[in-house]
């Protein structure tokens, strides 16, 4: 008889929590020059990665990150039963063109910059349910391809407001198994779409912060926890603007996360020295910070329990040009030392 692992309104608490047995991060030169540069597995010498387009370069980021993660897990590619992957580009072309040679059954995902959380949650659910001995989660972003997809041609030379973030050129990959690592996915809180009517595509933090607040609050409710029950509550790419908003929104609901909160978009760059304004963003932002900084701290027991909440703005160039609002979504993943 199946055991009910649902908890609260929208969360899952795994009875046999799957482990993250390996991770890998591959980034561009700007990310390598940032505060986390020495912790990334591979820093490319140029953002083109030897390719003739940004889109092909992003596919190469994914290919390299996935193979590194599989190699660290001491597996053959064919041992990974399913791959959950996504990116920011239309029709997920970075993922589909980047992983065709791997020949792993692929679930292509689009959660905007929350895709790292979405892919980890689904891979964890798959392993915990016994549908795979090994599953991989993968995502990426690229500054050049994202600017081309969502904003302006780089040659246009537009001015960026201080609320804008810089899309991370990078890919993070993770291999999950029933056991074998020192980090387990103890539970997940999938997020809902939250739309507060924001239309500014140069202020992603304001678009995503309400969704982050909603998911974090629901995680507290479902697991009956307080902010202090986590060593860190880490959002994906709210940046300095979104950080202030999410803290204020949760204070209004009775929770002060200011002591626990950290944001991957703030950590990945030195905003003053690297001129990244509000911080980093993109699918790759949360993914590479998780692989390079967060998981090592949990593996070592420096942090015992972390709530990892990648955040996404669900817009496209079509919806934006038609005057639509920019809804947000955030997926919570509970990571624990084991």
C-alpha positions, 0 to 999 in steps of 0.5 A: 500500500502506498504511503501518503507523503503529502504534508499540509496544503501543497508540500511533500515530505519524503519518507525515504529522502533521495540524496544529491550524490553529485553536482557540477557548475560551469560558468562564463568568465564574468562569473569566474571573476566574481566572489565564488569564482574559485568554487566553480568546477569549470570557468570558460575562458570566453562566453562563446565557449568556442561556438559561433552563437550564444545559443550554441554556447549555452548548450555547451554549458549544459553538456559540460555540466551534465557530464561533469556531474555524472562523472563525479557520481562515478556513473556511466551516462546510460545509468541515469534513467531520466533527465529533468532540464530546462533553460530560458530560451524559446522551445528550450533549445539550449536543453534539447540541442545540448543533451541530444548526444547523452540519449537520456530520456528527457523531461523538458521544463520551463519555470523561468529562473525557478527551473533549478527548483522545479527540476530538483523537485521532480527528480527527487519525486521520481527517485523517491517513488522508485521510478529511477535509481538515478535521475539528473536535474539540469538548467542553464542561462546565458547573458547573451542569449537571454538579452536577445530572447527577452530584451534588446540586441546588445549592440543597441547599447541601452541603459540599464536601470539600477533595478536590473539584474545581470543574467548569469552565464552558467549551468548547474547539474545534479545527480540524485539517487536513493542513497549515497550522498551527504545531502538529502532532499527532505521535502519540497514545496512546489509554488503557485503562480503569483501575479501582483500586476508588475510589468517592468521587465527591468525589475525582476526582483519585484516580479518574483518576490511575491511568489517567493514570499508565498512559497516560503510562507506555505513551507512554514505552514505545511511543515509547521516551522519557523525561520529559525528552523533553517540555517539559511533560506536562500532565494534564487535571483531576487537581487537587492531589490527583491530581497527587501520586498520578500523580507517585508512581505513575510514580516506582514505575515508574521515571519522575520527571515532577515537573519536567515535570508540569502539570495544567489543573485546577490552572492554570485557577483560583486555588484559594485566592482562588476557593475551588475546593479541589483545582482545576478539572475537567470536559470543558471544563477541559482543552479551554479550557486547551489552546486558551488557554494550551498551543497558543499556547506551542507555536505560539510555540516556547516548548514544542517537544513536549508530552504532553497527557493529558486524564483522565476518570472513567467514572461515572454517577449510576446506577452511583454510586448502585448502589455501583459503583467509578469507573473512569478513562481518559486519552488521550495526544496528542503535540503538537509545534511545526512 
